[in-house]
Each structure stands twice: as structure tokens, then as C-alpha cells.
């Protein structure tokens, strides 16, 4: 993918996740409005999921799914999203979704780059904190070390 395509993907991913966050906040307000039954009937899990899949920016999420895009492109998109410094809620989803999947399925291929990035990029180290145990035991041990600030003893 070109740099421009990666940037477009990153922007769409952030915009989609912000839209999902806004929808979630609106659902919470409806739940608290007193008309709980009507709110629940309008917002079943199936209707929420359908709305998400029909969103015009869903492609930016779907492209991170396994084997939709090369792992190299996913890595570049993750770094581009992080570079844009989106809100913490977006970063939490990025860590627990695309980054965790990349590590789980391609950890041995990417652990060297993950370690280099973590040493020089505090935001990336913090992003690693949102990843659950995955990949091989060796990759996971190296990832846990990479999460730590290299300036701390």
C-alpha cells in the first residue's frame, strides 16, 4: 500500500471508532433516560451490530481482519493511527484488536520491530499495555520486556 492509502486507512479507522464511541454514549444516555424498555427495544445487540457493519467506514476495521491485508500494511497502519494520537478509547481498541491480532498471528516476524519501536516510542510502549497474552511464549516474554520503560531500572 502507498503511504497515502495507509494514511486514509488510519483516518477512517479513527473516525469509525469515534463514531462507535459516540453511539455507545448515546445508548447509555437512552438507558438512563427513564424509558429503558423503549431504548432496549430499539437497540438490540443485533441492530447495534448490523448498524456497525453497515457503517460506511467499516472497511477500515474489516481490513485489519486476518488475511484481509498483508501484516506489513497492518503494522504501518497501526503506527500511523498511533502517530495521530487519538483518544484513549480508540487506542484501547487498537491495542486489543489490530495490534493484539498482529502479535498473535505474526509475532515472531514482528517482535524485533516491536522491541525497537517500544524503546524509542513511549506511546507505543503504552499501547502494548493493552495487549493480552498471545503468540508464542518467547514472543510474549520479549513483549513484556518491551512494555517497560528502558530508562527505568
N, C-alpha and C positions, 0 to 999 in steps of 0.2 A: 504494500500500500504506500501511497505517497504521503509526505508529511501533511499535506492539505487534507487528505482523506482521514488520517489519524486525528487531526485537529477537529474535523467535522464530527467524527465519531465521539470524541471526548466531550465536545459541547453538547451533542444530542444526549449522551448518557447523563450528564449533569442535569440538563433540562428535564429529562424524563423523571429522574429520581426526585427532583424538586417538586415536580407536578404530583408525584405519588405522595410525597410528604404533605403537600397542601391538601390533597384529597383525604388523607388519613386524619389530618387536623379537623377538616370539615365534618368527617364522620364522627369524630369524638365530640364535636360541638352538638351535632344532632342527637347523639346518645345522651347528652347532658341537658337537652332542651326540655325534657319532661314528656315528650311524645315518643317515648322509647319504642313502643310497639310499631308505630308507623315508620320510624327510622330503620328498625331492623328488617321490616318487610321490604323496604326499598333497597336495602343494602345487604343482600345475602352474599355469602362467600363466592358463589358462582357469578353473581352480577359484578362483583368487585374484580374478580379475575378476568372476566370477559372484557370489562372496560379497560383493564390494563393491557391485555393482548391486542385490543383494537386501537390503542393509542398510536398516533402517527409516528412516535419516536421509539416504539417498542423494538424496532430493528437494532437500536444501539445496545439494548440489553441482550437480545437474541444473538447478536454477533459474538458475544462472549461465550455462548454455549459451546460445549465441547465439539470440536471439529468443524465449527462454522467458519472460523477464521484461523489462520496459522498462529501458533503460540507466540511467535515473534511479533506479530501485529498486536496481539493482546497485551504483551509486555509493553510495547510502545504506547498503546492507548492508556494503560494503567498509569504510566509515568506522566503522560500528558494530562490526564484527569487530575492527578495529584498536583502537578505544576500549577493548575488553575485554582488551587486552594478552595474547593467547595466547602460548604458547611459540614460539620462533623457527622451529621446524619448520613450524608452522601458518602463520606469517607468510610463510615461503618459498613455500609452496604458494599462498597468497593472492596474492602478488606475481606469480608465474609463471603463474598461472591466471586468476582473475577480473579482477585489475587489468590484467594484460597484454592480455587479450581486450577489456576496455573501451577501453583506449587504442588498440588495433589497429583496432577497428571503429567507435569513436566518438570518437577522439582530437580531431579538430577541434572537436567540440561541447563537450568537457570540458577542454581544455587550460587555459583561463583558470581554471577552478576548481581544477585540479590545481596550478597555479602558486600560487594563493592559499593552498591547503591546505599546500603544501610550505613556504611562507615562515613559517607560524605553527606548524607541527607537525613536530617532529624525527622522531617515529616514522613519519610519512607519508613524509618525505624518505628515511628508511632503507628503507622499503617499496619506494619507486621504484627503489632499487638492485637489486632482484630482478627487474626487468622487462627483458626483452630487446628489442632494437631492433624497433620495429613502428610502424605508422601511416605518416603522411607524413613526408618529410624535415623539413619545417618543425615539425611537432609533436614529432618526435624531438629536434631541436635545442633546442627550448624545454624539453622534459622533462629533457634532460641538464643544462641550466642550473638547473632547479628542484631537481635532486638535491643541488646544492651548498648548503652552509650559508650563508645570507645574511650571517652575521656574520663569515665568513672573507674575507680579501682575497686 
